[in-house]
Amino acid sequence: MDRSNPSVSPAREFAVDTVAPPPSETEVATFGMGCFWGPDARFGSTDGVVRTRVGYAGGTAVDPTYHSLGDHTEVVQIEYDPERCSYADLLDVFWSNHDPRSNIAKTQYRNVVLTANADQRESAERTRKRVADRLGGAVATDIEQLDRFYLAENYHQKYELRSTPVLGDELTDIYDETLVDSTVAARLNGFVAGHGDEQQRRELLASLDLPPTVLSEIRRRV
Ligand code: MHO
């Protein structure tokens, strides 16, 4: 084995990703809907979503961490390609996947839309009204302006994937610190949590140049 360039580990040769548009062409949505592991996986397998990151927002404490959250809430920040999915599509997923009739007493897990601009605010409020009409009562889900998003610790990013036996270890070895920003990891994180459909899974897996051990492990699980 050639040890002349120890900085390049063999596993990194497999670190492939789908071609995602640069951040200048994407938009960002931020939602709190309980423990952030779940929505990280759910949105990760939503078509048009480019990246997902979990973190803390909605409060005033400076530099929150998981064990020192202050008044912040666990949120997922979703970067999406507006050519392939809309903010309204993401709001649909949001409203369909939490109980809007009463909010969670614990700030850490409250249901909240954190809006980035006036358009998002308008869509969030319009859809909240629609949900209230359908339920025939008030909706307790909060809508607030996003102030600042604090990225959560690495071990919380793509948690479902990380905690999947074999696969988690293999993929964290391949991606290391870049797992959080990988579109492929976002999709796989959703797939192992049971999201996504058969066709979406087949297409993505066929397009990847992942090590055979990882591929067969994914195929066995999804
Ligand atoms: N402590 C809970 C939720 C974790 S979450 C990141 C658990 O272990 O399931 O708040």
py3Dmol code that shows the C-alpha trace and the ligand (Angstrom):
import py3Dmol

protein = """\
ATOM      1  CA  MET A   1       0.000   0.000   0.000  1.00  0.00           C
ATOM      2  CA  ASP A   2       1.281   3.441  -0.876  1.00  0.00           C
ATOM      3  CA  ARG A   3       1.609   5.358   2.377  1.00  0.00           C
ATOM      4  CA  SER A   4       3.148   8.429   0.798  1.00  0.00           C
ATOM      5  CA  ASN A   5      -0.097  10.347   1.015  1.00  0.00           C
ATOM      6  CA  PRO A   6      -1.679   9.357   4.315  1.00  0.00           C
ATOM      7  CA  SER A   7      -4.179  12.227   4.179  1.00  0.00           C
ATOM      8  CA  VAL A   8      -6.243  10.449   1.509  1.00  0.00           C
ATOM      9  CA  SER A   9      -8.067   7.542   3.074  1.00  0.00           C
ATOM     10  CA  PRO A  10      -9.282   4.849   0.646  1.00  0.00           C
ATOM     11  CA  ALA A  11     -12.879   5.229   1.835  1.00  0.00           C
ATOM     12  CA  ARG A  12     -12.956   8.813   0.612  1.00  0.00           C
ATOM     13  CA  GLU A  13     -12.761   7.694  -2.993  1.00  0.00           C
ATOM     14  CA  PHE A  14     -16.367   6.633  -2.611  1.00  0.00           C
ATOM     15  CA  ALA A  15     -17.526   9.960  -1.240  1.00  0.00           C
ATOM     16  CA  VAL A  16     -19.886  10.765  -4.069  1.00  0.00           C
ATOM     17  CA  ASP A  17     -22.900  12.976  -4.022  1.00  0.00           C
ATOM     18  CA  THR A  18     -25.667  13.963  -6.376  1.00  0.00           C
ATOM     19  CA  VAL A  19     -25.136  17.297  -8.089  1.00  0.00           C
ATOM     20  CA  ALA A  20     -26.896  19.803  -5.879  1.00  0.00           C
ATOM     21  CA  PRO A  21     -27.437  23.436  -6.831  1.00  0.00           C
ATOM     22  CA  PRO A  22     -25.199  25.952  -5.031  1.00  0.00           C
ATOM     23  CA  PRO A  23     -26.653  27.755  -1.987  1.00  0.00           C
ATOM     24  CA  SER A  24     -27.218  30.877  -4.141  1.00  0.00           C
ATOM     25  CA  GLU A  25     -29.943  28.944  -6.004  1.00  0.00           C
ATOM     26  CA  THR A  26     -31.611  27.321  -3.032  1.00  0.00           C
ATOM     27  CA  GLU A  27     -34.023  28.521  -0.357  1.00  0.00           C
ATOM     28  CA  VAL A  28     -34.279  27.632   3.292  1.00  0.00           C
ATOM     29  CA  ALA A  29     -37.246  26.605   5.449  1.00  0.00           C
ATOM     30  CA  THR A  30     -37.092  26.084   9.215  1.00  0.00           C
ATOM     31  CA  PHE A  31     -39.541  24.027  11.272  1.00  0.00           C
ATOM     32  CA  GLY A  32     -39.797  22.824  14.858  1.00  0.00           C
ATOM     33  CA  MET A  33     -41.941  19.703  15.218  1.00  0.00           C
ATOM     34  CA  GLY A  34     -40.750  17.664  18.169  1.00  0.00           C
ATOM     35  CA  CYS A  35     -37.439  15.850  18.473  1.00  0.00           C
ATOM     36  CA  PHE A  36     -35.472  16.936  15.412  1.00  0.00           C
ATOM     37  CA  TRP A  37     -34.274  13.433  14.475  1.00  0.00           C
ATOM     38  CA  GLY A  38     -37.698  12.624  12.966  1.00  0.00           C
ATOM     39  CA  PRO A  39     -38.193  15.631  10.658  1.00  0.00           C
ATOM     40  CA  ASP A  40     -34.523  15.465   9.610  1.00  0.00           C
ATOM     41  CA  ALA A  41     -35.288  12.033   8.108  1.00  0.00           C
ATOM     42  CA  ARG A  42     -38.745  12.888   6.782  1.00  0.00           C
ATOM     43  CA  PHE A  43     -37.665  16.016   4.894  1.00  0.00           C
ATOM     44  CA  GLY A  44     -34.419  14.388   3.820  1.00  0.00           C
ATOM     45  CA  SER A  45     -36.312  12.064   1.516  1.00  0.00           C
ATOM     46  CA  THR A  46     -38.661  14.749   0.167  1.00  0.00           C
ATOM     47  CA  ASP A  47     -38.099  15.463  -3.546  1.00  0.00           C
ATOM     48  CA  GLY A  48     -36.410  18.798  -4.180  1.00  0.00           C
ATOM     49  CA  VAL A  49     -34.764  18.927  -0.759  1.00  0.00           C
ATOM     50  CA  VAL A  50     -31.046  19.442  -1.200  1.00  0.00           C
ATOM     51  CA  ARG A  51     -29.769  19.435   2.377  1.00  0.00           C
ATOM     52  CA  THR A  52     -31.113  19.102   5.895  1.00  0.00           C
ATOM     53  CA  ARG A  53     -29.479  20.227   9.104  1.00  0.00           C
ATOM     54  CA  VAL A  54     -30.741  20.022  12.656  1.00  0.00           C
ATOM     55  CA  GLY A  55     -30.170  22.764  15.168  1.00  0.00           C
ATOM     56  CA  TYR A  56     -31.565  25.118  17.757  1.00  0.00           C
ATOM     57  CA  ALA A  57     -33.559  28.293  17.152  1.00  0.00           C
ATOM     58  CA  GLY A  58     -36.514  30.330  18.295  1.00  0.00           C
ATOM     59  CA  GLY A  59     -35.070  31.439  21.637  1.00  0.00           C
ATOM     60  CA  THR A  60     -32.800  34.147  22.963  1.00  0.00           C
ATOM     61  CA  ALA A  61     -29.999  32.188  24.696  1.00  0.00           C
ATOM     62  CA  VAL A  62     -26.621  32.654  23.049  1.00  0.00           C
ATOM     63  CA  ASP A  63     -24.737  29.633  21.671  1.00  0.00           C
ATOM     64  CA  PRO A  64     -27.141  26.909  22.832  1.00  0.00           C
ATOM     65  CA  THR A  65     -26.065  23.283  22.939  1.00  0.00           C
ATOM     66  CA  TYR A  66     -28.144  20.124  23.356  1.00  0.00           C
ATOM     67  CA  HIS A  67     -27.407  20.057  27.083  1.00  0.00           C
ATOM     68  CA  SER A  68     -27.722  23.799  27.526  1.00  0.00           C
ATOM     69  CA  LEU A  69     -30.631  24.673  25.315  1.00  0.00           C
ATOM     70  CA  GLY A  70     -32.009  27.637  27.249  1.00  0.00           C
ATOM     71  CA  ASP A  71     -35.266  28.804  25.644  1.00  0.00           C
ATOM     72  CA  HIS A  72     -34.513  27.361  22.189  1.00  0.00           C
ATOM     73  CA  THR A  73     -36.385  24.699  20.249  1.00  0.00           C
ATOM     74  CA  GLU A  74     -35.063  21.716  18.296  1.00  0.00           C
ATOM     75  CA  VAL A  75     -35.581  22.561  14.623  1.00  0.00           C
ATOM     76  CA  VAL A  76     -34.772  21.215  11.209  1.00  0.00           C
ATOM     77  CA  GLN A  77     -33.476  23.570   8.575  1.00  0.00           C
ATOM     78  CA  ILE A  78     -34.297  22.450   5.069  1.00  0.00           C
ATOM     79  CA  GLU A  79     -32.438  23.745   2.044  1.00  0.00           C
ATOM     80  CA  TYR A  80     -34.474  23.126  -1.101  1.00  0.00           C
ATOM     81  CA  ASP A  81     -34.397  23.768  -4.815  1.00  0.00           C
ATOM     82  CA  PRO A  82     -37.360  26.076  -5.559  1.00  0.00           C
ATOM     83  CA  GLU A  83     -37.446  24.722  -9.131  1.00  0.00           C
ATOM     84  CA  ARG A  84     -38.280  21.282  -7.785  1.00  0.00           C
ATOM     85  CA  CYS A  85     -40.348  21.909  -4.698  1.00  0.00           C
ATOM     86  CA  SER A  86     -42.075  24.903  -3.164  1.00  0.00           C
ATOM     87  CA  TYR A  87     -42.295  26.317   0.331  1.00  0.00           C
ATOM     88  CA  ALA A  88     -45.987  25.385   0.193  1.00  0.00           C
ATOM     89  CA  ASP A  89     -45.050  21.729  -0.485  1.00  0.00           C
ATOM     90  CA  LEU A  90     -42.834  21.746   2.613  1.00  0.00           C
ATOM     91  CA  LEU A  91     -45.586  23.380   4.667  1.00  0.00           C
ATOM     92  CA  ASP A  92     -47.907  20.535   3.599  1.00  0.00           C
ATOM     93  CA  VAL A  93     -45.436  18.028   5.004  1.00  0.00           C
ATOM     94  CA  PHE A  94     -45.117  20.135   8.158  1.00  0.00           C
ATOM     95  CA  TRP A  95     -48.870  20.418   8.816  1.00  0.00           C
ATOM     96  CA  SER A  96     -49.469  16.729   8.067  1.00  0.00           C
ATOM     97  CA  ASN A  97     -46.851  15.538  10.500  1.00  0.00           C
ATOM     98  CA  HIS A  98     -47.616  17.141  13.839  1.00  0.00           C
ATOM     99  CA  ASP A  99     -50.730  17.638  15.918  1.00  0.00           C
ATOM    100  CA  PRO A 100     -51.641  21.318  15.541  1.00  0.00           C
ATOM    101  CA  ARG A 101     -54.500  21.256  18.055  1.00  0.00           C
ATOM    102  CA  SER A 102     -52.346  21.793  21.124  1.00  0.00           C
ATOM    103  CA  ASN A 103     -48.725  22.746  21.373  1.00  0.00           C
ATOM    104  CA  ILE A 104     -46.082  20.896  23.362  1.00  0.00           C
ATOM    105  CA  ALA A 105     -45.512  22.355  26.834  1.00  0.00           C
ATOM    106  CA  LYS A 106     -41.756  21.817  26.612  1.00  0.00           C
ATOM    107  CA  THR A 107     -40.114  24.611  24.584  1.00  0.00           C
ATOM    108  CA  GLN A 108     -37.507  22.143  23.342  1.00  0.00           C
ATOM    109  CA  TYR A 109     -40.153  20.288  21.340  1.00  0.00           C
ATOM    110  CA  ARG A 110     -42.721  22.928  20.444  1.00  0.00           C
ATOM    111  CA  ASN A 111     -44.304  23.087  16.998  1.00  0.00           C
ATOM    112  CA  VAL A 112     -43.207  26.231  15.211  1.00  0.00           C
ATOM    113  CA  VAL A 113     -42.690  27.630  11.726  1.00  0.00           C
ATOM    114  CA  LEU A 114     -39.722  29.995  11.776  1.00  0.00           C
ATOM    115  CA  THR A 115     -40.119  32.211   8.743  1.00  0.00           C
ATOM    116  CA  ALA A 116     -37.223  33.762   6.837  1.00  0.00           C
ATOM    117  CA  ASN A 117     -39.143  36.507   4.997  1.00  0.00           C
ATOM    118  CA  ALA A 118     -42.567  38.082   4.386  1.00  0.00           C
ATOM    119  CA  ASP A 119     -43.513  35.556   1.674  1.00  0.00           C
ATOM    120  CA  GLN A 120     -42.873  32.618   3.967  1.00  0.00           C
ATOM    121  CA  ARG A 121     -44.805  34.332   6.744  1.00  0.00           C
ATOM    122  CA  GLU A 122     -47.774  34.874   4.463  1.00  0.00           C
ATOM    123  CA  SER A 123     -47.771  31.224   3.282  1.00  0.00           C
ATOM    124  CA  ALA A 124     -47.394  29.928   6.831  1.00  0.00           C
ATOM    125  CA  GLU A 125     -50.295  32.046   8.081  1.00  0.00           C
ATOM    126  CA  ARG A 126     -52.504  31.204   5.114  1.00  0.00           C
ATOM    127  CA  THR A 127     -51.963  27.481   5.582  1.00  0.00           C
ATOM    128  CA  ARG A 128     -52.455  27.726   9.366  1.00  0.00           C
ATOM    129  CA  LYS A 129     -55.842  29.330   8.676  1.00  0.00           C
ATOM    130  CA  ARG A 130     -56.716  26.512   6.271  1.00  0.00           C
ATOM    131  CA  VAL A 131     -55.804  23.897   8.905  1.00  0.00           C
ATOM    132  CA  ALA A 132     -57.891  25.793  11.503  1.00  0.00           C
ATOM    133  CA  ASP A 133     -60.889  25.856   9.131  1.00  0.00           C
ATOM    134  CA  ARG A 134     -60.570  22.152   8.503  1.00  0.00           C
ATOM    135  CA  LEU A 135     -60.304  21.358  12.216  1.00  0.00           C
ATOM    136  CA  GLY A 136     -63.055  23.813  13.098  1.00  0.00           C
ATOM    137  CA  GLY A 137     -60.958  25.275  15.900  1.00  0.00           C
ATOM    138  CA  ALA A 138     -57.849  27.172  16.792  1.00  0.00           C
ATOM    139  CA  VAL A 139     -54.397  25.963  15.824  1.00  0.00           C
ATOM    140  CA  ALA A 140     -51.765  26.114  18.552  1.00  0.00           C
ATOM    141  CA  THR A 141     -48.728  25.873  16.268  1.00  0.00           C
ATOM    142  CA  ASP A 142     -46.568  28.990  16.472  1.00  0.00           C
ATOM    143  CA  ILE A 143     -45.390  31.116  13.551  1.00  0.00           C
ATOM    144  CA  GLU A 144     -42.449  33.391  14.309  1.00  0.00           C
ATOM    145  CA  GLN A 145     -39.698  35.152  12.489  1.00  0.00           C
ATOM    146  CA  LEU A 146     -36.412  33.250  12.339  1.00  0.00           C
ATOM    147  CA  ASP A 147     -33.716  35.142  14.133  1.00  0.00           C
ATOM    148  CA  ARG A 148     -30.733  32.826  14.182  1.00  0.00           C
ATOM    149  CA  PHE A 149     -30.180  29.129  13.603  1.00  0.00           C
ATOM    150  CA  TYR A 150     -27.505  27.366  15.657  1.00  0.00           C
ATOM    151  CA  LEU A 151     -26.251  24.125  14.115  1.00  0.00           C
ATOM    152  CA  ALA A 152     -26.600  21.151  16.489  1.00  0.00           C
ATOM    153  CA  GLU A 153     -23.777  18.818  17.429  1.00  0.00           C
ATOM    154  CA  ASN A 154     -22.552  16.476  14.708  1.00  0.00           C
ATOM    155  CA  TYR A 155     -23.876  13.355  16.443  1.00  0.00           C
ATOM    156  CA  HIS A 156     -27.453  14.652  16.044  1.00  0.00           C
ATOM    157  CA  GLN A 157     -27.143  15.176  12.269  1.00  0.00           C
ATOM    158  CA  LYS A 158     -28.726  12.375  10.190  1.00  0.00           C
ATOM    159  CA  TYR A 159     -29.296  10.553  13.446  1.00  0.00           C
ATOM    160  CA  GLU A 160     -31.379   7.701  12.002  1.00  0.00           C
ATOM    161  CA  LEU A 161     -28.638   6.893   9.533  1.00  0.00           C
ATOM    162  CA  ARG A 162     -25.847   7.196  12.093  1.00  0.00           C
ATOM    163  CA  SER A 163     -27.624   4.869  14.455  1.00  0.00           C
ATOM    164  CA  THR A 164     -28.306   2.181  11.837  1.00  0.00           C
ATOM    165  CA  PRO A 165     -25.958  -0.767  12.488  1.00  0.00           C
ATOM    166  CA  VAL A 166     -23.125  -1.207   9.951  1.00  0.00           C
ATOM    167  CA  LEU A 167     -24.455   1.488   7.624  1.00  0.00           C
ATOM    168  CA  GLY A 168     -24.015   4.237  10.180  1.00  0.00           C
ATOM    169  CA  ASP A 169     -20.367   3.361  10.778  1.00  0.00           C
ATOM    170  CA  GLU A 170     -19.566   2.925   7.086  1.00  0.00           C
ATOM    171  CA  LEU A 171     -21.169   6.213   6.067  1.00  0.00           C
ATOM    172  CA  THR A 172     -19.742   8.268   8.893  1.00  0.00           C
ATOM    173  CA  ASP A 173     -16.324   6.906   7.874  1.00  0.00           C
ATOM    174  CA  ILE A 174     -16.898   7.962   4.269  1.00  0.00           C
ATOM    175  CA  TYR A 175     -18.435  11.355   4.868  1.00  0.00           C
ATOM    176  CA  ASP A 176     -16.931  12.281   8.218  1.00  0.00           C
ATOM    177  CA  GLU A 177     -17.737  15.946   8.936  1.00  0.00           C
ATOM    178  CA  THR A 178     -19.434  16.428   5.555  1.00  0.00           C
ATOM    179  CA  LEU A 179     -22.296  14.044   6.328  1.00  0.00           C
ATOM    180  CA  VAL A 180     -24.410  16.956   7.529  1.00  0.00           C
ATOM    181  CA  ASP A 181     -24.323  18.674   4.120  1.00  0.00           C
ATOM    182  CA  SER A 182     -24.685  15.624   1.907  1.00  0.00           C
ATOM    183  CA  THR A 183     -27.834  15.235  -0.195  1.00  0.00           C
ATOM    184  CA  VAL A 184     -27.231  11.502  -0.473  1.00  0.00           C
ATOM    185  CA  ALA A 185     -26.940  11.155   3.297  1.00  0.00           C
ATOM    186  CA  ALA A 186     -30.171  13.167   3.706  1.00  0.00           C
ATOM    187  CA  ARG A 187     -31.992  10.745   1.380  1.00  0.00           C
ATOM    188  CA  LEU A 188     -30.519   7.630   2.966  1.00  0.00           C
ATOM    189  CA  ASN A 189     -31.380   8.995   6.407  1.00  0.00           C
ATOM    190  CA  GLY A 190     -35.001   9.194   5.232  1.00  0.00           C
ATOM    191  CA  PHE A 191     -34.968   5.770   3.605  1.00  0.00           C
ATOM    192  CA  VAL A 192     -33.688   3.952   6.698  1.00  0.00           C
ATOM    193  CA  ALA A 193     -36.451   5.661   8.709  1.00  0.00           C
ATOM    194  CA  GLY A 194     -39.027   4.216   6.280  1.00  0.00           C
ATOM    195  CA  HIS A 195     -39.688   7.316   4.133  1.00  0.00           C
ATOM    196  CA  GLY A 196     -39.535   7.641   0.365  1.00  0.00           C
ATOM    197  CA  ASP A 197     -41.018   5.366  -2.258  1.00  0.00           C
ATOM    198  CA  GLU A 198     -39.664   2.363  -4.096  1.00  0.00           C
ATOM    199  CA  GLN A 199     -38.906   4.216  -7.334  1.00  0.00           C
ATOM    200  CA  GLN A 200     -37.093   7.046  -5.544  1.00  0.00           C
ATOM    201  CA  ARG A 201     -34.976   4.520  -3.667  1.00  0.00           C
ATOM    202  CA  ARG A 202     -34.156   2.497  -6.792  1.00  0.00           C
ATOM    203  CA  GLU A 203     -33.145   5.577  -8.780  1.00  0.00           C
ATOM    204  CA  LEU A 204     -30.904   6.979  -6.101  1.00  0.00           C
ATOM    205  CA  LEU A 205     -29.200   3.705  -5.302  1.00  0.00           C
ATOM    206  CA  ALA A 206     -28.565   3.043  -9.008  1.00  0.00           C
ATOM    207  CA  SER A 207     -26.865   6.430  -9.363  1.00  0.00           C
ATOM    208  CA  LEU A 208     -24.465   5.990  -6.439  1.00  0.00           C
ATOM    209  CA  ASP A 209     -20.913   4.812  -6.476  1.00  0.00           C
ATOM    210  CA  LEU A 210     -20.959   3.573  -2.910  1.00  0.00           C
ATOM    211  CA  PRO A 211     -18.836   0.682  -1.631  1.00  0.00           C
ATOM    212  CA  PRO A 212     -20.560  -2.681  -2.276  1.00  0.00           C
ATOM    213  CA  THR A 213     -20.811  -3.420   1.465  1.00  0.00           C
ATOM    214  CA  VAL A 214     -22.752  -0.191   2.000  1.00  0.00           C
ATOM    215  CA  LEU A 215     -24.995  -0.724  -1.019  1.00  0.00           C
ATOM    216  CA  SER A 216     -25.959  -4.256  -0.080  1.00  0.00           C
ATOM    217  CA  GLU A 217     -26.611  -3.161   3.505  1.00  0.00           C
ATOM    218  CA  ILE A 218     -28.922  -0.367   2.280  1.00  0.00           C
ATOM    219  CA  ARG A 219     -30.754  -2.727  -0.090  1.00  0.00           C
ATOM    220  CA  ARG A 220     -31.283  -5.159   2.766  1.00  0.00           C
ATOM    221  CA  ARG A 221     -32.847  -2.447   4.915  1.00  0.00           C
ATOM    222  CA  VAL A 222     -35.102  -0.416   2.633  1.00  0.00           C
TER     223      VAL A 222
END
"""
ligand_1 = """\
10
MHO
N -33.932 12.084 24.541
C -34.849 11.653 23.536
C -34.966 12.632 22.395
C -33.689 13.094 21.816
S -33.960 14.425 20.929
C -32.655 14.856 20.082
C -34.417 10.320 23.022
O -33.353 9.877 23.359
O -35.189 9.719 22.268
O -34.454 15.482 21.704
"""
view = py3Dmol.view(width=600, height=400)
view.addModel(protein, "pdb")
view.setStyle({"model": 0}, {"cartoon": {"style": "trace"}})
view.addModel(ligand_1, "xyz")
view.setStyle({"model": 1}, {"stick": {}})
view.zoomTo()
view.show()
